[in-house]
Amino acid sequence: MVRSGLEVMTASDFNLLAGQRVGLLVHPASVDSGLHHGIDLFHSSKGKFDLVSLFGPQHGLYGETQDNMIEWEGFRDPRTGLRVYSLYGENREPAEEMLKDLDTIVIDLQDIGSRYYTFIWTVFFTLKAAATYEKKVVVLDRPNPINGISMEGPILKPGFRSFVGFYPLPPRHGMTLGELARLFNEEIGSILKVVKLENWDRQMWFDETGLPWVMPSPNMPTLDTALVYPGMCLLEGTNLSEGRGTTRPFEIFGAPWIDPRVFCNEIKKRDLPGVYFRPLQFIPTFNKFKGELCGGAQLHVQDRSTFRPFLSAVAILQVVKILYPEHFQWRDPPYEYEREKLPFDILAGSDELRMAIEGGIPLREIEASWQKDLISFQSLRKRYLLY
């Protein structure tokens, strides 16, 4: 069974933190194999170190902000009495006031293996602040739930940095949070220690680790959601519903003007590997098309080893644009603190993918366009891998 960095830390009786003033950056999935939360484990270890404060990323310390792009404010945690600081709102990078009483920031966040997922950029900014104010950072590593080998999609281009991408990564990067921290820190230069996983192999999927799945954010209910997310998050940059407000976000998508069977018959012609598109109708309870009947489909991944989420999402967009040119639109900014560039472009990492879809470039030609950069990234990341 895999042991997370949190479990390795607790098994060592927190020796790495002895005598230090500690801040803890966590979210709902910061649990051990017995579902004990990191806040409780750290708070109960009195005398080893001084737990001073708590930090939370997007969606809140306890995952309480359901929808995306909802800011939250810090508060006093009623259970522990600790000050809680929000890192999604006025301060996405920890301010000096938040860090002045700390020696070390401990980060325990379950990532899902995709560049858009903002938790990795909260780590990026925390490393930056730690370097500025001369604080140490300890990352308690966790598995990449969609394996640590598979990579897909175009590399983020200069000029398209945002809170869904500050470093040139592909949408599916195949790294753990600890490995990403090592990569980011090469240019940041903070004092960083990664507490490694035990018994984790790169080819593992989360359901092979023996660890419990806890939703790291409200719209990431299952491993299946995490698997489709590196592609289906692109729909946030369009007027298509990405399934928020349903019980299967990102696996379900659509719009009021889509005929489910017409769409599914057309996308089957793309011969996408490892996935079946099942026609359906749904009514979102919030977000896009709240309360409206939508037509669309659900992605059923039949072979996760061959399924390519980014390619599949590009195919969806191509088909929708061909079938419904009078309805399909790219979403306007603002989006994730970017107020000028189109949301789709910052998600895709440049404007090239959008222009290719608009220009009717064949799907396989689009896929071929990112392979060279992906090979370069694969070579770069080798220096930072821990497993």
C-alpha positions in Angstrom: 0.0 0.0 0.0 1.2 3.5 -0.8 2.0 5.9 2.0 1.4 9.6 1.4 3.9 12.2 2.5 1.5 13.0 5.3 1.7 9.5 6.6 5.5 9.4 6.3 5.7 12.7 8.2 3.4 11.4 11.0 5.2 8.1 11.2 8.5 10.0 11.8 6.8 11.8 14.7 7.2 15.1 12.8 10.9 15.1 13.4 11.5 17.3 10.4 9.5 20.1 12.1 10.9 19.9 15.6 11.0 23.2 17.3 9.6 25.2 14.4 6.7 27.6 14.0 4.6 26.0 11.3 1.8 27.1 8.9 -0.2 24.3 7.2 -1.6 24.7 3.6 -4.3 22.0 3.1 -7.7 21.2 1.6 -10.4 18.5 2.1 -8.3 15.7 0.7 -5.4 16.3 3.0 -6.1 13.0 4.9 -4.2 9.9 5.8 -5.3 6.3 4.8 -7.6 6.3 7.9 -9.3 9.5 6.7 -7.8 11.5 9.6 -7.3 15.1 8.4 -3.9 16.7 8.4 -5.2 19.6 10.5 -6.1 17.2 13.3 -2.9 15.2 13.0 -0.8 18.4 13.2 -2.9 20.0 15.9 -2.7 17.0 18.1 1.1 16.8 18.0 1.6 19.5 20.6 5.1 19.9 21.9 6.9 18.8 18.8 6.4 22.1 17.0 4.1 25.1 17.1 1.2 25.0 14.6 0.6 28.7 14.2 -1.8 29.1 11.3 -3.7 27.4 8.4 -3.9 28.2 4.7 -6.4 27.2 2.1 -6.5 27.3 -1.7 -9.3 27.8 -4.2 -12.7 26.3 -2.9 -11.8 27.0 0.7 -10.0 25.2 3.5 -12.9 22.7 3.8 -14.1 22.8 0.2 -17.0 24.9 1.0 -17.1 27.2 -2.1 -18.9 25.0 -4.6 -18.6 26.8 -7.9 -15.4 28.0 -9.6 -13.9 31.5 -9.3 -15.6 32.2 -6.0 -13.3 34.0 -3.6 -13.3 33.4 0.1 -12.0 35.3 3.1 -9.8 34.1 6.0 -11.4 33.3 9.4 -10.7 31.9 12.8 -11.1 28.2 12.7 -13.6 27.4 15.5 -12.3 23.9 16.1 -8.6 24.7 16.6 -8.7 28.4 17.3 -6.1 28.9 14.5 -6.1 31.8 12.1 -7.0 30.6 8.6 -5.7 32.6 5.6 -7.2 32.5 2.1 -4.9 32.1 -0.8 -7.7 32.5 -3.3 -8.9 36.1 -3.3 -7.1 39.3 -2.5 -3.9 37.3 -1.8 -3.1 34.4 -4.1 0.5 34.7 -2.9 1.0 34.7 0.8 1.6 38.2 2.1 4.4 39.1 4.6 1.8 39.5 7.4 0.7 35.9 6.9 4.3 34.6 7.2 5.9 36.8 9.7 5.3 34.4 12.7 6.4 31.3 10.7 9.6 29.4 10.1 8.1 26.8 7.8 5.1 26.3 5.5 3.9 22.7 5.1 1.9 21.9 2.0 -0.3 18.9 1.7 -2.6 19.2 -1.3 -3.9 16.4 -3.5 -3.4 17.4 -7.1 -5.2 15.8 -10.0 -2.5 15.9 -12.7 -3.6 18.8 -14.8 -2.0 22.2 -15.5 -5.3 24.1 -15.1 -5.9 22.8 -11.5 -5.2 25.9 -9.5 -3.7 24.2 -6.4 -0.4 23.8 -8.2 -0.2 27.5 -8.8 -1.0 28.1 -5.1 2.1 26.1 -4.5 4.0 28.1 -7.1 3.1 31.4 -5.3 3.8 30.0 -1.9 7.3 29.0 -3.0 7.8 32.6 -4.3 6.6 34.1 -1.0 8.8 31.7 1.0 11.9 32.7 -1.0 11.1 36.4 -0.6 10.6 36.2 3.2 13.2 33.5 3.8 10.8 30.8 5.0 11.2 27.1 4.5 8.7 25.0 2.5 7.9 21.3 3.1 5.7 19.6 0.5 4.1 16.3 1.6 3.9 14.5 -1.6 0.8 12.6 -3.0 0.2 10.5 -6.0 -0.6 11.8 -9.4 -4.0 10.1 -9.6 -4.0 9.7 -13.4 -0.5 8.1 -13.3 2.9 9.7 -13.5 3.7 8.7 -17.0 1.1 9.9 -19.5 1.4 13.4 -20.9 -0.7 15.2 -23.4 -1.4 18.5 -25.0 0.4 21.7 -26.0 2.9 23.5 -23.8 1.9 26.8 -22.3 3.4 29.6 -24.4 5.0 32.9 -23.2 2.5 35.6 -22.9 -0.4 33.3 -21.8 0.5 32.9 -18.1 -2.4 33.0 -15.7 -3.7 31.3 -12.6 -4.4 28.3 -14.7 -0.8 28.2 -15.9 2.4 30.1 -14.8 5.0 27.6 -16.0 5.3 25.9 -19.5 3.6 22.7 -18.7 1.3 20.6 -20.9 -2.4 20.2 -19.8 -1.5 16.6 -18.6 1.9 16.7 -17.1 2.5 13.3 -15.5 4.2 14.7 -12.3 3.4 14.6 -8.6 3.0 17.8 -6.6 6.4 17.3 -5.0 8.0 17.0 -8.4 6.3 20.1 -9.7 7.5 22.0 -6.6 11.1 20.9 -7.4 10.6 22.1 -11.0 9.1 25.4 -10.1 11.7 26.0 -7.4 14.6 25.7 -9.9 13.9 29.4 -10.8 12.4 30.5 -7.5 15.1 29.3 -5.1 13.2 28.8 -1.8 14.4 26.3 0.8 12.4 23.3 -0.2 12.1 19.8 1.2 9.8 17.2 -0.3 8.6 14.3 1.9 8.4 11.5 -0.7 5.7 8.9 -1.1 6.5 5.3 -0.2 5.6 2.4 -2.4 4.3 4.5 -5.3 5.2 3.6 -8.9 4.7 6.0 -11.8 2.4 3.8 -13.7 -0.1 3.6 -10.8 -3.6 5.0 -11.0 -5.1 6.3 -7.8 -7.4 3.3 -7.3 -4.3 1.1 -7.3 -2.6 2.9 -4.3 -4.9 1.7 -1.5 -5.5 5.4 -0.5 -9.0 6.7 -0.1 -10.4 9.2 -2.6 -11.6 12.4 -1.1 -12.8 15.2 -3.3 -10.0 17.7 -3.5 -12.5 20.2 -4.8 -16.3 20.1 -4.9 -16.5 19.3 -8.7 -13.9 16.6 -8.6 -16.0 13.7 -7.2 -14.2 10.7 -8.6 -11.1 9.4 -10.2 -13.0 9.3 -13.5 -13.5 13.0 -13.2 -9.8 13.6 -12.8 -9.1 11.5 -15.8 -11.3 13.5 -18.2 -10.4 16.9 -16.7 -7.1 17.6 -18.6 -9.3 17.9 -21.7 -12.8 18.7 -20.5 -11.7 21.8 -18.5 -11.3 23.4 -21.9 -15.0 23.7 -22.1 -14.9 26.3 -19.4 -13.5 28.6 -22.1 -16.7 28.2 -24.2 -20.4 28.6 -23.9 -20.8 24.8 -23.5 -21.7 23.5 -20.1 -18.9 21.4 -18.7 -21.4 19.7 -16.4 -21.1 21.9 -13.3 -24.4 21.7 -11.5 -24.7 17.9 -12.3 -23.6 14.8 -10.4 -20.9 14.1 -13.0 -19.1 17.4 -13.8 -16.6 17.3 -16.7 -17.9 13.8 -17.7 -21.2 15.4 -18.8 -21.3 18.3 -21.2 -23.8 20.0 -23.5 -26.0 23.0 -24.2 -29.8 23.7 -24.8 -29.2 23.8 -28.6 -27.4 20.4 -29.0 -29.2 17.3 -30.3 -27.6 14.5 -28.3 -27.9 11.8 -30.9 -26.8 14.0 -33.8 -23.8 15.0 -31.8 -22.9 11.4 -30.8 -23.3 10.0 -34.3 -20.9 12.7 -35.6 -18.2 12.4 -33.0 -18.1 8.6 -33.4 -16.6 9.3 -36.9 -13.5 10.7 -35.2 -12.6 7.2 -33.9 -11.3 8.5 -30.5 -9.5 5.8 -28.5 -10.8 4.4 -25.2 -14.0 6.4 -24.9 -17.7 6.1 -25.7 -20.0 9.1 -26.0 -23.5 8.3 -24.6 -26.2 10.8 -25.6 -28.2 12.4 -22.7 -30.1 15.3 -21.5 -29.6 17.2 -18.2 -30.6 20.3 -16.3 -27.7 22.0 -14.4 -28.6 23.2 -10.9 -26.0 26.0 -11.1 -23.4 27.6 -13.4 -24.1 27.7 -17.2 -27.7 27.1 -18.3 -28.9 26.8 -14.7 -32.4 25.3 -14.8 -32.4 24.8 -18.6 -32.8 21.5 -20.4 -29.5 20.7 -22.1 -28.6 18.1 -24.7 -25.2 16.6 -24.8 -23.3 13.5 -23.9 -21.5 11.7 -21.1 -17.9 10.4 -21.7 -17.6 6.8 -20.6 -13.9 5.9 -20.5 -13.6 2.3 -21.5 -9.8 2.0 -21.7 -8.0 4.5 -19.6 -4.6 3.4 -20.9 -5.5 4.5 -24.5 -8.0 7.3 -23.7 -6.6 10.8 -24.6 -8.6 13.4 -22.7 -7.2 16.5 -24.4 -7.6 15.0 -27.9 -11.2 14.0 -27.0 -12.0 17.5 -25.9 -10.6 19.1 -29.0 -12.8 16.7 -31.1 -15.9 17.7 -29.1 -15.2 21.4 -29.8 -14.7 20.7 -33.5 -17.9 18.7 -33.8 -20.0 21.3 -31.9 -18.6 24.1 -34.0 -19.4 22.3 -37.2 -22.9 21.3 -36.2 -23.9 24.5 -34.4 -21.9 27.4 -35.8 -24.7 29.8 -35.1 -24.7 28.9 -31.4 -21.2 27.9 -30.4 -19.1 30.8 -28.9 -15.8 31.3 -27.1 -16.3 32.7 -23.6 -15.3 36.3 -23.0 -13.0 37.3 -20.1 -12.6 37.8 -17.2 -11.5 34.3 -16.1 -9.2 33.3 -13.3 -7.9 36.8 -12.8 -7.2 37.3 -16.5 -9.2 40.3 -17.9 -7.9 40.6 -21.5 -7.1 37.3 -23.1 -9.8 34.8 -24.0 -10.4 32.2 -21.3 -10.0 29.4 -23.9 -6.6 30.7 -24.9 -5.1 30.8 -21.4 -6.5 27.3 -20.8 -5.0 26.0 -24.1 -1.8 27.8 -23.4 -1.9 30.0 -26.5 -4.3 31.1 -29.2 -3.0 28.4 -31.6 -5.5 25.8 -30.7 -8.5 28.1 -31.0 -7.3 29.3 -34.4 -6.8 25.7 -35.5 -10.4 24.8 -34.6 -11.7 28.0 -36.2 -9.7 27.2 -39.3 -11.0 23.7 -39.7 -7.6 22.0 -39.3 -7.9 18.2 -39.1 -7.9 16.7 -35.6 -4.8 14.5 -36.2 -2.9 17.4 -37.6 -3.7 19.5 -34.5 -2.6 16.6 -32.3 0.7 16.4 -34.2 1.4 20.1 -33.7 2.2 19.7 -30.0 4.3 16.5 -30.1 7.7 18.2 -30.5 7.2 20.5 -27.5 5.9 17.6 -25.5 9.1 15.6 -26.2 11.2 18.6 -25.0 9.1 18.8 -21.8 9.5 15.1 -21.2 13.3 15.6 -21.4 13.2 18.6 -19.1 11.1 17.0 -16.4 13.4 14.0 -15.9 15.7 16.2 -13.7 12.9 16.7 -11.2 11.3 13.3 -10.9 11.5 11.5 -7.6 10.1 8.1 -8.5 
